[in-house]
Structure formats: structure tokens, C-alpha cells
């Protein structure tokens, strides 16, 4: 594995100078206005310096360091002594006439901060303008100095004069001119590819005319008997047209992809149509080699369509921004056990001995078989027998204990009949079970190539195949097993699988750990991968029962909000919603955003039920019933599978079941609705059920040091700086939809938020978040207070609320009344 390097996100120019924090704010507007005035002031000073520079130069040079005025004489510059000093320093001492670029850039910064050019990339403008200023300074010093005669300033400034003198001494005048021309052409080529065409025309104008004539002749060659001076060229250009007849014409018609017009335009019709060769030929005869021209027309149509659709760009949104350089954990962090080799786990002698004992027991009870074969797994070996004609299956099933006695083994399980086969299976534990490492599972081709939304690698089956399930399709999972049988290791395997496949922007995890020790190892990844109610952000791994209730109720609120967004987007599930958002079909200003999947993992569920009872069961049941479509999935684990803990509501809404070894058949029936879990051998041996028949799987083993390595690797990367915020659960007043405004408990930001709402006339919670730089919960409470005060109307799903106050005067009157 290649060595992973921790990469830090490079700051942009606007981030470096702090513009991002004040843009689109009152402070930003005022600061931008100040910069604009400074730029205008410097420009006026520059223009005045051209006429007053000679008079002011001696005054400026006589000033001591730190002085900005001379009381004995008056400066002639219309901008005073400061204007004269700035002009002298930037024009005379530095860059000459190109120094005007400096106030131009300051003006751009001011306009950007005022919000006039929000998409302006100041970094590129700074680099470009700096290069142009330095190049122009040198060029002016070389070209204009002989023409301007005696002036108080050099047209290229002292910087330009020094560079010219130094470079002429180094490479001479021809070398200086060549360097300036190369720099200019390189920069123009970077700005636009048209520079290459222009230079080629200048180098070979007759060749360009020849190519143009050749294009015209080919384009009009059909039915044209006009004499052509370039007949040889026409023959050469027609060869690709004839080759279109030999393309396979049997492929299906193409699907129109409006978001990628260039790709569609580049494919010949003959690739997709039964009559494609004729179409290609006709098209070629009409257009000839003018393919680039046709492609440009298609792109113009696509751009017109784009402009018609709210100016949305064609490039899809990257859901992993701004952490596109996120590195997934490497397999080097996991331990590779010697038992991961491809060799058999069971010796030939053990297989032969077990086969003979099984045949002997069956013969002793009068059961005849036709054949027997063995399939060796990591923990158990499956012996498939084909009974003779007329043998009843029930007779073999009743011999389960006798076979176990003969083999001197525990955990014998008879599968009669084998699903999809005409055989009966007898599962016999291996004398020396082998460890299935997480390394071998995650290193498999099946996991690496998986396209599941929430892939969970559980382990290996009896046939040594990697067994994976998609949590997004299950959609909720119930895990049960006696103490020490592998339940905690199974949960670690589930979390590890998700961390190796999902980006922090795509997945958030809620961990509930009443024992306080099972999930503490995941604390380092709380910020990038976890979700929590605002007050739990410092301790996102929930251990207190009351916080569990609050978090589950908050998830119910989040579920309702997500369903409102799905309704507004007219989609049915989170996958369709996210695809629509990434295609720019949903407006973020209306509250739409990329939705990460949320996986809620609850350990020791039995303890929660005994402590909180219905207060916990009701939100879990509601989430399990409704949350699948909006990407919230639950995994609950317990070591006490009783009917008081795993109730009918829980079983009905958790179709996915994992059963590790339990102590009694009744426990197995509660988990799987059938016996079998009591016959497992333990140490990760489990039955997975999500349908008609359970599958026996040896759970992948991931040790605590491995988990620590993974969490440490993730924590050392730049990523989200806080857990995903789960909304606060509704209070009784909010749930009832009423309640009077308590003027004594108004939020300190109430007036500022109200003024922002009235000025913008947009009742949006996300807008308050951005303007005031606060969390979602606080912004929601402010919006609720403004609703009770009559400033905004009732919520309308994902749409902004109606603003009921039309101007700031009316708002001031209302605030005066509220203050009492």
C-alpha cells in the first residue's frame, strides 16, 4: 500500500485576508465601500502627480521617516501630502505608470466585499494583475523612456529602469525583447487558447488560407463541378467519411444526455442506428472536416438551455467538497492473521473421520444415503448428504443429538432440506476454528468493487465467500447474542466497513453506549463522522438515558424536515434527492442541501428499555417505520432477547436480524422466529436473517488496537470541525403549535435577526444561520420567537416563511412595544 500523506487544504486569497468572514454582511459592505473610496483617492492622486510631481518631489524627499507633511511649504497635489507621498512611492520609486493597477485591484476587492461580484476569484486576479504590472513596468521603461524626454518620473518607475539595465547587461537588448515577448505570449495563451491560432496565422498566413480553402471545397464538394486547386487534399479528407460504412450498425439508439452535449456530438450516428452508415456519410458530405464548428454550435445550444434553467452550471456538484482530498483508511492499519491463507482449515483426516461417523450413525438408525460431500468453512464444515429413495427428512432431523454425540461436538445443526438443493446439510464445528480477519474481508474484490450505498462486510460464509449486505436496503438491523459471543466485535465490524467506504460528507453516525466503554474508542472521529444534538457536541457518544431520548426525538424532527424537503423536490427517497441536488436542480436558498446517511447504533438496548421504557421505544419505532426513505437507519443490539425488550413493534420494523449464540431455544425464536442460534459455537459464529432462510456467517474480527489505528488516521486529517447538528426536539408549546411569546426570555440576537429578516424580506432559517454565524437549533428558536411576535408567518415546509413586517419603521415600533 502506498504511504498516505496528510494533506492540508490550501487557503485561498480571500480566506487568507479574511474576506470570507465579512462578505455579504453590513461590515463587509462598509469595508468594501472604504476600499473603493481609497482606490478612487489613489487614482486622483496619481493623475495629479503627473502635473504636480516636479513641484512636490523635493518636499517628499525632504521629509524625515514617519512624517507625512511639511509645515513650511504646501504640497501641490490635490490629494495633499499623503497623496503626493503615495504617488511618489508607487509611480516614481516603484512601477511607474502601471502602478494604476494597484488601485484597480483595491477597487475590485472593495466591490467583491460589497457583494457586487460574488463569484470573482481574487486570487487569480491578484496573480494576473501583479504579472501584468511587473511586465508593463519593464516594457514602459524600455519603450517609452526615449520618447518622453526629461520627466520627473520614469514611465516604468525605478523598478522598470533597474530591471531593464540589469537584463540588458545580462542578455542584451534582443534578449530582453525576446523575454518580454515570451512572457506576454505565455500569459495570453494561459488566458485564452485563441492566442495559439493567432500566432499560427502570423507565422504561416498562406497555410491558414490554404486550410480555409480546403475546408470550403470539401464542405461544398457534393454536386460541385468547380475546378479545385487542391484536389489531392480533398481525396485525403474524404477517406474518414468512407470508413464510416464499416462501423457496426446494430447497436441501440443513443440516449440524449443534455448535460454532456460535447460527448453526444462526437459520436457518429452509425454507431447507434441501423442506417447509421448512410447518416454518417451524408453528414460527412455536408460538413466534411468541420466537426469542431458543429461541436461549438451544440455547446451554444447547451449553454442557452443552461441559461434558461436559472443559470445552473453543467458541472455536477461534488458531494465531498470541501474535503475532496480526504484519504480513506488504508489496509495497513488492519492486522493480517496467518489463518487468512487459502489453505484448508481442516485436515483430510478430520474430514474422513467425521464422514465415517455420520454414515455410521445414519446406518445404525436405518437411514440409507446415496452420497456425501464436505464444504470446509472457517469455523464449521458443511456435510451435504443425499438420502436414498423413500427416506423421510424428518427422520434425519430427529437424529441431530445422536450425530452430535457420535462426533463429540457441540453446535451440530441440520438443515433439511438445503435451500435450492436436493440435499440435507449437517453443519459440524471444526476442531480448530480459524479467525476471519477484517483485513481479508476489506481486501477482497467484492468489497473493493462494491457499489452499495451503506456496505456492511459481515464476514465469510461456509463456502468461504465474503458476505456483505447493504444497510440502506435492509433497512434496520437487530443484533442479539449472549455475553462474550461476538456481539461487540460484530458492531465494530459494521462501523469499520462504513468508515472504509464512506466520506464524512456522505455518512454520519450516532452512537449510544449505556455501558460507556464499548464505543469510547471512536471518540477521535466524533467531529468528522458523528451527529449529535447541540448540547451533546462535546460528548457526541451518548451514555446518558435522558440524552438518548432527546437525541431520538431530535432525529424524529430531522426526519420530518427531510420529508418536507423530499416533498418539495418531488422525489421519493434520499438517493433521488441527492442526485437531483448534485445536478443543480434544487436551490440551496430554499433550504435544500446534500443529505448524508445517518446510522444510529444503540448498544445495550435492553438496559435502555428497562430504564426509559416507552419513552425510548416510541421514537425508535417511529424512526424504524418511516426513516428508510430519508436515509436514517438503526442498528440496535442487546444481550437479553426477551419479549419485554424486543417487542412486537421492534420486530415488525427491524427485518434484518443477526443472532450470535444464545443460551436457549426461546431466545433464538425471539430473534429469528425459529431455533438455531442456540446451536452456534460462539466466537463470532452467527446467523443472519433478512428473508426466508438464515445464512450462517463467521463474523470478521477487528481488534481494539486496529480500531484505534483507524480512528487515529481519520482524526489526523482535515475534515468537518464539528459533528452534524441534530435539531432540538420540539417542546410542548412548539409541538402544540401555540404558546405566547415570553418577552423576558428573548434571544439576545432576536432584534438583529428580526432586522435581517425584514431588510431581506426572506423568512429563511438558513439565512439567519449565515448572517449571524449561529447553529441551526438557535436559528430555529429565533424563527419560532419571531413567529410568535408576528414578524414572520407559519412554516411552509422547505419554503421560506412569509415576512409580515414590510419595513424597518414598523419593526422598530414593534420592538419598542416588546421592550415594554
Secondary structure, 3 states (H helix, E strand, C coil): CCCCCCCCCCCCHHHHCCHHHCCCCHHHHHHHHHHHHHHHHHHHHHHHHHHHHHHHHHHHHHCCCCCCCCCCCCCCCCCHHHHHHHHHHHHHHHHHHHHHHHHHHHHHHHHHHCCCCCCCCHHHHHHHHHHHHHHHHHHHHHHCHHHHCCCCCCCCHHHHHHHHHHHHHHHHHHHHHHHHHHHHHHHHHHHCCHHHHHHHHHHCHHHHHHHHHHHHHHHCCCCCCCCCCCHHHHHHHHHHHHHHHHCCCCCCCCCCCHHHHHHHHHCCHHHCCCCHHHHHHHHHHHHCCCHHHHHHHHHHHHHHHHHHCCCCCCCCCCCCCCCCCCCCCCHHHCCCCHHHCCCCCCCHHHHHHHHHHHHHHHHHCCCCEEEEEEEECCCEEEEEEEECCCCCHHHHHCCHHHHHHHHCCCCCEEEECCCCCCCEEEEEECCCCCCCEHHHHHCCHHHHCCCCCCEEEEEEECCCCEEEEEHHHHCCEEEECCCCCCHHHHHHHHHHHHHHHCCCCCEEEEEEECCCCCCHHHHHHHHHHEEEEHHHHHHCCECCHHHHHHHHHHHHHHHHHHHHHHHHHCCCCHHHHHHHHHCCCCCHHHCCCCCCEEEEEEECHHHHHHHHCHHHHHHHHHHHHHCCCCCEEEEEEECCCCCCCCCHHHHHHCCEEEEECCCCHHHHHHHHCCCCHHHCCCCCEEEEECCCCCEEEEECECCHHHHHHHHHHHHCCCCCCCCEEECCCCCHHHHHCCCCCCHHHCCCCHHHHHHHHHHHCCECHHHHHHHHCCCHHHHHHHHHHHHHHCCECCCECCECECECCCCHHHHHHHHHHHHC
